[in-house]
Amino acid sequence: MDHLQTQSISLPRLGLGTYRMQGDACRAAVESALALGYRHIDAAEMYANEEAIGAIASSGVARKARCAESRIRRRLPQGDRAPAEG
C-alpha cells in the first residue's frame, strides 16, 4: 500500500473513516476493512465509538503494521475561551 510521509510519520494513504459509525456496524466495518488490507483507521474522540474501534486490537494485524489515528478534543478550563483564529 502507498504511504504518505508527513512530520516523520508514515501513514497509509487509504484509510477507513469512522465518522457517524457506532456499535456493531462500526466494529464490523473496522474488521472488514482490516481483512481487506486497510491499515489506517481514522477516528476521533467526538465520534464516541472508541469501544467499537477497539476491534482493531483483536484483528490479528500486528500493531506495527496498523495505524489508528485519533483526534482528541482540547478541553479548556471553565470560563476560558479558545484563542481567536486569524
DRENDO-1510 file (C-alpha; in Angstrom, 1 decimal, always signed):
<recs>
REC; n; res; u; v; w
REC; 1; MET; +0.0; +0.0; +0.0 .
REC; 2; ASP; +1.2; +3.5; -0.8 .
REC; 3; HIS; +2.2; +5.6; +2.2 .
REC; 4; LEU; +2.3; +9.4; +2.9 .
REC; 5; GLN; +5.3; +10.7; +4.7 .
REC; 6; THR; +4.4; +13.7; +7.0 .
REC; 7; GLN; +6.2; +15.1; +10.0 .
REC; 8; SER; +8.4; +12.0; +10.3 .
REC; 9; ILE; +5.3; +9.8; +10.3 .
REC; 10; SER; +4.4; +7.3; +7.6 .
REC; 11; LEU; +0.7; +6.8; +7.1 .
REC; 12; PRO; -1.1; +4.6; +4.6 .
REC; 13; ARG; -2.8; +6.9; +2.0 .
REC; 14; LEU; -6.0; +4.9; +2.1 .
REC; 15; GLY; -7.9; +4.7; +5.4 .
REC; 16; LEU; -11.3; +3.9; +6.8 .
REC; 17; GLY; -13.1; +6.9; +8.2 .
REC; 18; THR; -15.4; +6.1; +11.1 .
REC; 19; TYR; -17.4; +9.3; +11.5 .
REC; 20; ARG; -21.0; +8.6; +12.4 .
REC; 21; MET; -20.3; +4.8; +12.8 .
REC; 22; GLN; -21.5; +3.3; +16.0 .
REC; 23; GLY; -21.7; -0.1; +17.8 .
REC; 24; ASP; -21.8; -3.4; +15.9 .
REC; 25; ALA; -21.9; -1.7; +12.5 .
REC; 26; CYS; -18.6; +0.2; +13.3 .
REC; 27; ARG; -17.0; -2.9; +14.7 .
REC; 28; ALA; -17.9; -4.9; +11.5 .
REC; 29; ALA; -16.7; -2.1; +9.2 .
REC; 30; VAL; -13.3; -2.0; +11.1 .
REC; 31; GLU; -13.0; -5.8; +11.0 .
REC; 32; SER; -13.9; -5.9; +7.3 .
REC; 33; ALA; -11.5; -3.1; +6.4 .
REC; 34; LEU; -8.6; -4.8; +8.2 .
REC; 35; ALA; -9.4; -8.1; +6.5 .
REC; 36; LEU; -9.4; -6.3; +3.1 .
REC; 37; GLY; -5.9; -4.8; +3.7 .
REC; 38; TYR; -6.7; -1.4; +5.2 .
REC; 39; ARG; -4.1; -0.5; +7.8 .
REC; 40; HIS; -5.2; +3.1; +8.6 .
REC; 41; ILE; -8.3; +3.6; +10.8 .
REC; 42; ASP; -9.4; +7.3; +11.3 .
REC; 43; ALA; -11.2; +8.1; +14.5 .
REC; 44; ALA; -11.9; +10.9; +16.9 .
REC; 45; GLU; -13.0; +11.2; +20.5 .
REC; 46; MET; -16.1; +13.2; +19.4 .
REC; 47; TYR; -17.3; +10.2; +17.3 .
REC; 48; ALA; -17.9; +8.3; +20.6 .
REC; 49; ASN; -17.1; +4.9; +19.0 .
REC; 50; GLU; -13.9; +4.0; +20.8 .
REC; 51; GLU; -15.2; +0.7; +22.0 .
REC; 52; ALA; -16.1; -0.4; +18.5 .
REC; 53; ILE; -12.8; +0.8; +17.1 .
REC; 54; GLY; -11.2; -1.5; +19.7 .
REC; 55; ALA; -11.9; -4.3; +17.3 .
REC; 56; ILE; -8.5; -3.3; +15.8 .
REC; 57; ALA; -6.7; -4.8; +18.8 .
REC; 58; SER; -8.2; -8.3; +18.3 .
REC; 59; SER; -7.8; -8.2; +14.5 .
REC; 60; GLY; -4.7; -10.3; +14.4 .
REC; 61; VAL; -2.9; -7.5; +12.4 .
REC; 62; ALA; +0.4; -6.7; +14.1 .
REC; 63; ARG; +0.4; -3.4; +16.0 .
REC; 64; LYS; +3.4; -2.3; +13.9 .
REC; 65; ALA; +1.5; -2.8; +10.7 .
REC; 66; ARG; -1.6; -0.7; +11.5 .
REC; 67; CYS; -2.3; +2.9; +12.2 .
REC; 68; ALA; -5.2; +4.1; +14.3 .
REC; 69; GLU; -5.4; +7.9; +14.0 .
REC; 70; SER; -7.5; +9.7; +16.6 .
REC; 71; ARG; -8.1; +13.4; +17.3 .
REC; 72; ILE; -8.8; +14.4; +20.9 .
REC; 73; ARG; -10.8; +17.5; +21.6 .
REC; 74; ARG; -8.9; +20.1; +23.5 .
REC; 75; ARG; -10.7; +20.9; +26.8 .
REC; 76; LEU; -10.2; +24.4; +28.2 .
REC; 77; PRO; -10.7; +25.2; +31.9 .
REC; 78; GLN; -14.1; +26.5; +32.8 .
REC; 79; GLY; -14.5; +30.1; +31.7 .
REC; 80; ASP; -11.5; +30.1; +29.3 .
REC; 81; ARG; -12.0; +30.7; +25.7 .
REC; 82; ALA; -10.2; +29.2; +22.7 .
REC; 83; PRO; -7.7; +31.6; +21.1 .
REC; 84; ALA; -9.1; +33.7; +18.2 .
REC; 85; GLU; -8.2; +32.5; +14.8 .
REC; 86; GLY; -6.5; +34.8; +12.4 .
</recs>
